[in-house]
Amino acid sequence: MTNEPSPKLDPKCYDDYKDICLLWSHLYGEVWEGKTARLPCVAHGHPSPQYYWFRDTGGQLTLVDTVRKYSVVDGTLVIHKVSVADSGKYICFANNSVGEDKVDRLLRIRVPLKVEVVTTKRVVRSGEEVSLNCSMSTAPKSVVWVKDQRRIVPDHRIRRISQTHLKILVFQREDSGIYQCYVYNDWESSQAHVQLDLKEYLLNIRNSLSFDEITLDTVFENGISKNEQ
């Protein structure tokens, strides 16, 4: 989870007429996929408040099921083995016999960045078109294409169709090499590569003439034609 300052009292809590008031703490949280997320909810009030957590799904509030992967400990919502599906907005309601208050919490899930370069072909004929696609496990912040350790500058032959899609319109010998896709997000970076090779053709020349001594009408022996003997 992100490191946040200690809980602070909501300015509304200074209102003498406020019977129950939530403290500000960790308005958002970030946690790696598969780990445990904790969204705190601390309220000030007398009598002591009870806590209820809801999830906001497109404007519709759904009570969090504390029987399965969720639990509430002293107001804090605990989510075990989080997945991307758990990301979103959660709302904590605290109430007692004289009042109620609520606060929103935003949960973001970090997914380990995995990158793969997918190509239509690895061995390319001269003049052919070839596409390279950079596939990743999570949305990138930026993507950089590199060939043989040099950043690719698009031109009339090499087009960057999108951030993750590179296309070589007319493949040439100098296009052979190692292509890398570097992907960056807010937390980490990763890369993948693929090698493209030019398909070579071996020129095979066969002698159209055959030499067979048996089929010759004339055989030369010691410089004298057999027909002259």
C-alpha positions in Angstrom: 0.0 0.0 0.0 1.1 3.6 -0.5 2.5 5.4 2.5 0.1 8.2 3.5 0.2 10.7 6.4 -1.4 9.8 9.7 -5.2 10.2 9.8 -6.4 13.7 10.0 -9.7 15.0 11.2 -12.2 16.1 8.6 -12.9 19.8 9.0 -16.5 18.9 9.3 -15.7 17.2 12.6 -15.1 20.6 14.2 -18.8 21.2 13.8 -20.2 20.9 17.4 -23.5 19.6 15.9 -21.7 16.6 14.1 -22.6 13.4 16.0 -20.3 11.1 14.0 -17.4 12.0 11.8 -14.9 10.0 9.7 -11.2 10.6 9.8 -9.2 11.2 6.5 -6.7 8.5 5.9 -5.5 6.7 2.8 -8.0 8.2 0.3 -6.6 5.8 -2.2 -4.5 2.6 -2.1 -2.3 0.7 -4.5 -1.3 -2.9 -4.1 0.3 -5.6 -6.2 -2.0 -8.3 -7.8 -2.2 -11.3 -5.5 -1.4 -9.4 -2.3 -3.6 -8.2 0.5 -5.2 -4.8 0.3 -6.3 -2.7 3.3 -8.6 0.3 3.0 -8.9 2.0 6.4 -12.0 3.7 7.7 -11.7 5.4 11.1 -14.7 7.2 12.6 -15.0 9.5 15.6 -18.3 9.4 17.5 -20.3 8.5 20.6 -21.7 5.9 20.9 -19.0 4.0 19.0 -19.9 3.6 15.3 -20.5 0.5 13.2 -18.9 0.2 9.8 -20.4 -1.0 6.5 -18.5 -1.2 3.2 -20.0 -0.8 -0.2 -18.6 -1.1 -3.7 -19.5 1.5 -6.3 -20.1 -0.3 -9.6 -21.1 2.3 -12.2 -23.1 4.3 -9.7 -24.8 1.3 -8.1 -23.7 0.5 -4.5 -23.3 -3.2 -3.6 -22.7 -4.3 0.0 -19.3 -6.0 0.3 -19.6 -9.7 1.0 -17.5 -10.2 4.1 -18.0 -14.0 4.0 -15.5 -14.7 1.2 -12.4 -12.8 0.3 -13.4 -9.6 2.2 -13.3 -8.9 5.9 -13.7 -5.8 8.1 -11.4 -5.3 11.0 -11.9 -2.2 13.2 -13.4 -0.4 10.2 -10.6 -1.4 7.8 -11.7 -3.3 4.7 -9.3 -6.2 4.1 -9.3 -7.8 0.6 -7.3 -11.0 0.3 -5.4 -12.0 -2.9 -6.6 -9.0 -4.9 -7.0 -9.2 -8.7 -7.6 -6.5 -11.3 -11.3 -7.1 -10.9 -11.1 -5.7 -7.4 -9.9 -2.3 -8.5 -12.3 0.6 -8.2 -14.1 2.7 -5.7 -15.2 1.5 -2.3 -17.4 3.5 0.2 -17.3 3.2 3.9 -20.4 4.1 5.9 -20.0 4.6 9.7 -23.1 5.1 11.8 -24.4 5.0 15.3 -27.7 5.7 16.9 -27.5 9.4 16.3 -25.8 9.9 13.0 -24.0 8.6 9.9 -21.0 9.6 7.7 -19.3 8.1 4.7 -16.0 8.3 2.9 -14.7 7.1 -0.5 -11.7 4.9 -1.0 -10.1 4.2 -4.4 -8.2 0.9 -4.9 -5.8 0.5 -7.8 -4.2 -2.9 -8.5 -0.6 -3.1 -9.8 -0.1 -5.9 -12.3 3.5 -7.2 -13.1 4.4 -5.9 -16.5 4.9 -8.7 -19.1 5.8 -7.8 -22.7 5.9 -9.9 -25.9 6.7 -8.9 -29.5 4.4 -10.6 -31.9 5.3 -10.6 -35.6 3.6 -11.8 -38.8 6.9 -13.4 -39.9 10.5 -13.8 -38.8 12.1 -14.6 -42.1 11.1 -11.9 -44.6 11.6 -11.7 -48.4 13.0 -8.5 -49.9 10.1 -6.1 -50.7 7.6 -7.8 -48.4 5.6 -6.1 -45.7 6.0 -7.1 -42.1 4.2 -6.0 -38.9 5.4 -6.0 -35.3 3.0 -5.8 -32.4 4.0 -5.2 -28.8 1.7 -7.1 -26.5 1.6 -6.4 -22.8 -0.2 -7.4 -19.6 -1.2 -3.9 -18.6 -1.8 -0.5 -20.1 1.5 1.3 -20.8 2.5 4.9 -20.1 4.9 4.9 -23.0 6.4 2.5 -25.6 9.7 2.8 -27.3 10.8 0.8 -30.4 14.5 0.1 -30.9 16.4 -1.8 -33.6 19.9 -3.0 -32.8 20.1 -0.7 -29.8 19.1 2.4 -31.7 15.8 4.1 -31.4 13.6 3.7 -34.5 12.7 6.9 -36.4 9.6 6.3 -38.6 10.0 7.2 -42.3 8.3 6.5 -45.6 9.1 2.7 -45.3 8.8 2.2 -41.5 5.5 3.4 -40.1 4.4 3.5 -36.4 0.7 2.7 -36.8 0.1 3.1 -33.1 2.1 3.1 -29.9 2.3 -0.7 -29.9 2.2 -1.4 -33.7 5.2 -1.0 -36.0 5.0 -1.8 -39.7 7.8 -2.1 -42.3 6.2 -1.5 -45.7 9.1 -2.6 -47.9 11.5 -4.9 -46.2 15.2 -4.5 -47.2 18.5 -6.1 -46.3 19.3 -3.3 -43.8 16.0 -4.0 -42.0 17.4 -7.3 -40.7 18.3 -7.2 -37.0 16.9 -7.4 -33.5 13.8 -5.3 -32.8 13.0 -4.4 -29.1 9.9 -3.0 -27.6 10.4 -1.1 -24.3 7.3 -0.6 -22.2 7.0 1.8 -19.2 4.3 2.5 -16.7 4.1 4.3 -13.4 5.9 1.5 -11.4 8.3 -0.4 -13.7 9.5 -1.1 -17.2 10.0 -4.2 -19.3 11.1 -5.2 -22.8 10.8 -8.0 -25.3 12.6 -8.6 -28.6 12.3 -10.4 -31.9 14.9 -11.0 -34.7 14.0 -10.4 -38.3 16.1 -12.0 -41.1 16.1 -11.5 -44.8 15.3 -14.7 -46.7 18.3 -15.5 -48.9 18.0 -17.2 -52.3 20.8 -19.5 -53.5 21.4 -19.2 -57.3 21.4 -22.7 -58.6 22.9 -23.0 -62.1 22.8 -26.4 -63.8 24.9 -27.2 -66.8 22.5 -27.8 -69.6 25.1 -29.8 -71.6 25.9 -33.4 -70.8 29.0 -35.2 -71.8 28.7 -38.9 -72.5 31.6 -40.7 -74.3 29.4 -43.6 -75.4 26.9 -41.5 -77.3 29.5 -39.5 -79.3 29.6 -40.2 -83.0 33.2 -39.3 -83.1 35.8 -40.3 -80.6 39.3 -38.8 -80.8 42.1 -41.0 -80.0 45.6 -39.6 -80.2 44.2 -36.7 -82.2 42.8 -38.9 -85.0 39.1 -39.3 -85.7 37.7 -42.8 -85.5 35.9 -42.2 -88.8 39.3 -41.5 -90.5 40.8 -44.8 -89.5 
